[in-house]
């Protein structure tokens, strides 16, 4: 047996043509079930591995998915990536990971790169691109699934989907928890002003306050960079400007961890002087002091559901165009 097994070796062993072997390898019609099984058995017996380049030429697919995230060092996005990668591995796909470092222009650039790489589809975490920019960035890609983002303006909506967190529910859970504890002067630390998830969580925070008969005060909100350092700076500014404030809802856990550090630096007890609630339930949330009350998001589920949806588009399966929704849950710990 030759060291390198070729398709010709398989065809010779099976007494069929090269075209028949090619049809089996590429899952094409025109081969009887009996012949297909016989060829598959011989492929296994000989240890034949089809050339990925040859298969790409035959199927017009690369067997690769693009995954674009704004910050892979953020535990939220690394967990989403883990969910995507597991599905891709199970289904025989590779992943081309692009980290945009929270830079909208870099996001546009990597989308162009993925187009040049001819990936079969793209999973895109795009929290900050404007709607027109986002629509432009994805217009030439055959199949795209947005993760925690929506876009309704693309013409080929049958190959554009979204898997989103129910931030309306999550924001209300967090805010109503603080209201239930008796808090009335509640601050909100959002992400960057153009953050899609930050805007939605602030909207649900504001709605929950108004439904409880509590006025919303814009001066009790602060934008910040979505990091521990950003949260710490925003919390210190908010606390110093509004010492009457008794609680803060932070739009993600990294920001909330920064708020905890701000309280420590300012000599404030959490939750005695100031209650703090985060969002996402990253692993760090349970490890800080005090452990963080937060809204848990099943991050790996977010990634895996997005990957499965993308594969249905790639395989030509029709799908309902409505968004897939992942529900958060409140996790009560010691910070509020």
N, C-alpha and C positions, 0 to 999 in steps of 0.2 A: 504494500500500500504506500503511495507517495506521501512524503511528509506534509505537503500542502495539498489538501483535497480541493478539487475544483468542481464547478457545476457539471463539467463534462464527465468527471468520474461518477457523479451521482446518476447522470443520464445513462451512462454505459452500464452501471450496475443494475439499474431499473429497466433497462432495455426500452427506453423512451427517448424522445427528442429533447434537445436543450430547451425548446420552447415550452414543452410540457413541464419540465422542472421549473422553469421561470414562472409559469403560471401558478404553480403550487407555492413557491417561495413568496410571491407577491399577492397571494390570496385572490387570484383571478378565477373567473368562471371558465368552463370549457374542459374540465377534467372530471372524470367520474370519481365518486367517493372511494371506490376500491383502489383506483390508481393513486389518488391523492394520499391515502393512508400508506400505501406501499412506498411511495416516494418519501414521505415523512419518516417512515421507519428507517429507510436507507440513509437519509440525512443524519438521523441520530446515530446510526451504526457507524458511519464513516467519520462522524464529527465535523461535518461540513458547516462552515460559517459563511453566510452570504456577505459579499462586499457591501459595506454601507454606501459606498459611492455608486455601485451598480444599482442597488435597490432604490437609491434616491433618483437616479435617472429613469428607472422603470416606473416608479410610483409618483414622481414629482413631489416627493416629500423628503424631508431631511431627518425625520425622527427626533427633532429637537424642538423644545418649547423655550420661549424667552420669558424670563421673570424679571420684572423691573421693580425695585424697592427704593424708597428714599434714604434709608439708613439701616444697613444690615446689622450694625452694632446695637440697634434698638431691639430689646428682647421681643417686642411685639412682632416685628417684621421677620426676625429669625425664626420664630415659631410658625408664622404663616408660611415661610419658605420650607420649613420641615414638612408641613402638611402637603404642600405642592410636590415636593421631591418624592415623597413616599408614593403618591399616586403615579407620578411619572415613571418611577422605577418599576412599579407593579405592571404598568402598561407598556413597558419597553421603550420609554422615551428618555432622552437626555435633557438636561436643563442648562441653559446659558443664562447665568445670573448677572444682572447689571445693577450696580449700586450707584444711585444718582447723587448721594451726599446732600440731599435736600436742595439741590440746585435745579430749578425749572429748565434752564437752558441745557443742562447736561441730560435731563430727561428727554428733551426733544432730540438731542444728538444720539442717544442710545436707541431710541425708536428707529431712527434712520439706519443705525448700524444693524439692528435686528432685521430690518427689511433687506439689507444687503446680504445678510447671512442666510436669508430665505428660511427662517424658522417657520414651523408649521402653524404656530399660533403664539399669542402673547398674553401673559397674565400681568396686569399693570396695576401697581399701587401708586396712585397719582393724587396725593392729597392737596396739591397746591397749584397745579396748572389751571389757568383760566379755561372756561368752557370752549372758547374758540380755538385756543392753543391745543387743547386736548383733542378736539375734533380733527384738527389739521394733522396732529401727530399720528393718529391711528388710521387715517383715511385710506392708506395704501396697503394695510395689513388684512389678510383674508379672514382671520378669526381673532377676536380680542375679548377677553373677560376682564372687567375692571373689578378690583378688590376694594370694597368700602368706598365706592365712588359711583355715581350714576351719570349717564349722558344719553339724552334722547334725540339728538340732532343728526345722528349718522344715518345715511340712506340705507345701508345694508344692515338694518337692525336685526335681521335673522342670524347674523354672525357676530353680534355684539351683545354681551350679557354683563350682568353685575351681580356680585355677591356682596351684600352689605350687612353691617351691624345695625340692629334696630336702636339707633341712638336716641330716638324719641322716647322709647321705653327706658333705656339706660339712664338718660339724663333725668327723667322723672323719678326713677328709683332712688338715685343718689340724692336729689333735692328733697324729695318727700321724706327720706330718712332723716335728713338734718332738720326739716320742719317738725317732724315727729318728736325730735329730741328737744324741741322748744326754741330752736334758733330762728331769728327773724332778720338779723343783719348778716347776710351770707354773701361772701365774695365769690367771684368766679375768675379763675385763671385759665385763659384760652391759649391756644397755640398761636402761630403766626396769623395775621389778619386774613390771609387768603387760604387758610386751612379748611378744607371741606368738612372734616369731622369736627373740628373745633367750632365751626359755625353752627352745625346741627346740634351739638351738645349744648351750646349756649342758648340756642332757640328753645330747646326742651327745658333747660334750667329756668329761663325766663317764664315760659308757659306754666310751669309747676308753681312758681311763686305767685303769679297772678291768679291761678285757680285757687290758691290757698288764701287769697285776699292780702297778699304781702306785696307792697310796691317793689318794682324792679328799679334799681339804681345803677345807671350806667357807670357812675364813678366807682362802683365796687367791682369793676371788671378790669382785667389787665391782659393784654396779649403778651406772649413770650416765645422764645425759641423753644422747641419741644425737647428739652433736656433737663437734667438735674440742675445745671447751672442757671438755665433760663428760668426755671421755676423758683429757685432760691432768690434770684434778683427781683422777680415780679412779686413774690410774697413779701419780701422786705419792704418794697415800695408801698404795697397795699396796706400792710400792717401799720407802717409809720404814718400813712396818710389817714387811716381810718381805725384808730384804736378801739372804737366802739364795736367793731366787727367781731363776731363770735365764732364764725365758721367759714371755711373756704372749700369750694368744690373745684378740683383741678381736672382739666380735660384729659390728662393721662397720668399714669403712675409715676413716670420719671419726673414730671413736673411736681407731683405731690411729694415725692421724696425730697425734692429741692425745697418745698414749702416746710417740710419737717425740719430740715437743716436750718432754715431761716428762723423758725421758732426756737430752736436750740441756741442759735447765736444771739437771739434777742431775749433769752431768758424766759420764754413762755412755755407753759406746760400744755402738752397735747394729751388728752382733749380738754383738760380743765380750763385753760385760758382760751384755747382756740381748737375747734374740731376741724379735722381735715379728711376729705374723701377724694379718692383717686378714680381711675378708670382703666380697665384692661386686665387687672390681676396678673401682672407679670410675676415671675418667681421672686423678685426682690421685694414685692409688696408684703409678703409674709415674714420677711427677714429683718426689716428695719424696726427701729424702736421709736414709738410703739408700732406694732404691726398695723398695716394700713387697711382701713375699710375702703372697699372699692367695688366697682362693677366688673364682674368676671366676663370676659369674652373668650369663647372657645376658638382660640387663634388658629390652631392646627385644623380645626373643622372648617374655618373660613378658607384656608388655603386648599384643603382637599376638595371641598365642594366647588371651588373655583376651577380647579384642575379638571375635575370630572365634567363640568359644564363645557370647558374649552374643548375637551376631547369629543364631546357630542357634536360640536360645531365642525371640528376637523373631519370627523367621520360622516358628515352630511346628514346627521339626524336632526329633524326639525324640533325646535324647542319653543315653549311659551316665552314670549319676550319680557314677561314680568320679572322683577328682581328676585333673587333668592335671598332670604333674610335669616341671619343668625341672631338669636335672642340672647341678650346679656342677663346676668343674674346678680343680685346684690350679695356681697360677701361682707358680713359685719365682723370687724376685728376691734382693736382697741383705740384707734385714732378718732373714732366718732361713734 
